[in-house]
Amino acid sequence: MANNTEKHIFFIDDEPEIRKVVRETLKDSRFKVSCFSNPIECLAQLRSKKCDLLITDLKIPGKDGIELLMDVQHQTPWIPVLLITGYGNIPTAVKAMKAGAADFIEKPLGKKDFVQKIKSILKKNVSPHSNLGDPLTQMEKKILKLIIEGKSNKKIAIMLHRSIATIEVHRAHLMHKLGVDNVIDLIKRVAVMGLFDLKEKS
C-alpha cells in the first residue's frame, strides 16, 4: 500500500471536540485529513478534492449515515465509506453494509482498532487506476466540456490546437478519474457530480 501521507480521509461529525480528536489521531498515523461538520459541505468537496476514504457517524444532523452512503455511491462510487455506530445500532450498521458501506466500527473508538480498520479498508480499495478520484486539470475540464457538447476527438484537437493523440490521452485520464469507461456513463457521472457547468479559470 502507498504511504499513508498519500491517503486523504474525509471525516464528518457535528461535535468540534470529536473532529479535533479524530484529526489528531489520523495525523499521528500520517494521513491527510479533512473534517466537516455536516454532510452537505462534505459532498460538495467530494466533487473537487481527492478522497480515499469517508468516515461518518450513522447519526449526523440533516442526513443519516445511510442516506449519505447512498449519495456517495451515486456521486463518487469509488470512495469507500466507514460508518461509526453506537451500541444498539448494530442492525442499522448491518443494513448499511448491505447498502454498500465498506465497514463499520463501534463507539467508543479505540485508537489502535480505529487506525487498523482504516488501513485495512484502504488496502482492500486499491484501484487499478492510480488517478481515480483525482481532481480534473484545466485541460481535462475543457476537453470534458467539449465531449459533453458532442465534439469528436478530431474536432476537439483542432479547437484546442493539440494533436488527436494528446486529446485521446487527456480523455482517457479524465475518464479514469471519474471512474467510467464510456461516454454515456461519463455524462451520467458529470450530471450527478454537478460538473456540467465547467467554469474555466481566467
N, C-alpha and C positions, 0 to 999 in steps of 0.2 A: 504494500500500500504506500501511496505517496506520503511525504512528510506531512504531519498534522498542520503545519503552518499554511499549507496549500488548501486546506479544507475550511470552508466558510459555513458556519452554522447560524441559523436564524432561531431565535428563542422568543416566545410570546408569553407574557404574564402581566397582569394589571398591577401587581404589587412591586413597587420600586425596590424594596429590600431583597425580594426574591430574584429580581433581574440582576441586582448587584452581585449577589452570592453566586449565581449561575455563571455570570460573565467572568468573575474571578476564577471560578473552578475550571472553566473551559480554557481560559487564557493560560492558566497554570499548566495545562496539558498541551499548550502551544497551538490551540485552534484559533482561527479568526472568528469573532462573534459579533452579531448584530442583534440587539434586543429591541423588542417592540411592546408597547403597552396594549395594543389592540390588533385584531386580525386584519382590519381594513388596510391599515398602514403597511402591514407585512405583505399582504397580497399585492399591493401597489409596487413595493420594492422588488418582489419576485419577478416582475416584468422586465426589470432592467439590471438587476445585480445577480452575480453568480451565487448560488446557494447549493450546498452539498447535502444538507440535512435541515429539516424544520422540526423544532421541538415545541410542543404546545400542551397545555393542560386541557383535559376534557371539558372543564368548566371555565370558559372565558367570557367576558362581557360582550354582548352584541351578537355572538355567534358561538355555538358549542363546537367542541373539537371535531366531531364527526362532520358537521356542516363545512368546517374549514378544510378537513381532509378531502371532501368531495370537490371543493373549489380548487384545491391544489392539484388534484388528479386531473381535473378538466383543463386547467390553465398550464401547469408545468408538471406533467405526469412522471417525469424522470426523477423528481425530488422525493426522497423517502421522508415519511412523517413518523416521528416518535411521539407517542402520547403519554402524558403523565396522568395517572389516575389515583384517586384516594381510595382507601379501604371501603369496600362495599360497592364500588363501581366496576368490579371485575366483569359482570355480564355486559356492561356497556363497552368496556375495553375489548372484549371478545367480539362484539358486534363491529367495533372499529377495525379490528384485524381482518374480519371477513370483508369489510368495505375497502380494504387495501392499505391499512396502516402497516408500516414496516415492523413495528413492535410497540409494546407499552411497558411502562415501569411504574411501580407503586411508590407513593409517598410513605414515609419521609425518604428523600433521596440520599442514599449513601454515596459519598463522593466516588469511591472506588468502583462500585457497581454501575453508577451513572456513566462514568467515563468509559468503562469497559463495554457497556451496552452501545454507546455511540460508536466506538471503534469497530465493534462487530458489524453494525449496520453499514458503516462506510465501506468496510472491507467487502461486504456482500454486494454493494451497489456500485462497484467499479464498472464504468461504462467503456465499451469498446471505442467510443469516440471521446478522446480526452477533452474536447472543447464543448461537449454537450452542456447547455445551460449558460455558456459564456455570453456576455452582452455582445450585441452586434456592433461591428465597426461602422463608421460613417459610410464607407463604400458599400458595405453589405446592406445597409439601410436603403441606400439609393437603388441598388440592384433589386432588393426585395420590393420596393415601391413599383418599379417598372415591371417586375414579374406579375404583381397583382393587377397591373394595368393591361396585362396580356401581351407584353412585348416579348419577342423571341430573343434568344441569346445573341443572334447576329445584330438585331436592331439595337439591343442594349449596348453592345460593343461599339457600334457606330455613334450612338448618343453620348457615351461616356469616354469616347476616344481611347478605347482599350481593345486588346485582341480578344477574339472569341474564346481562346483558351483561358485567358485571365478571368473573363466573366464566368466561365464554367467552374473554375477553381473557387471563386468567391461564392458562387451559387451553391456548390457542394458544402462549403464551410457553413453558410448560414442555415442550410437545411439540417446539417448535423447539430448545430447549436440549438435549433428549435425542435429537434427530435422527430423529424419527419423524413419520408423518402419519396414523396410525390407532391405535385403541385396542389392537388385537391386538399390533402391533409395540411399542406403549408398554409393555404388560405384559411382553413378552419382554425388552425393554431393562432394565426395572426389576428383573427377576429376575436377569439377568446382572450388573448393577451392584450387586446386593445392597441395593437400596433398599426392599424390601418392609417392612422394619422402620423405618418413617419416624417417628423419635422427635422430639417437639416440645420446644423449649426451655422450661423452666419460667419 
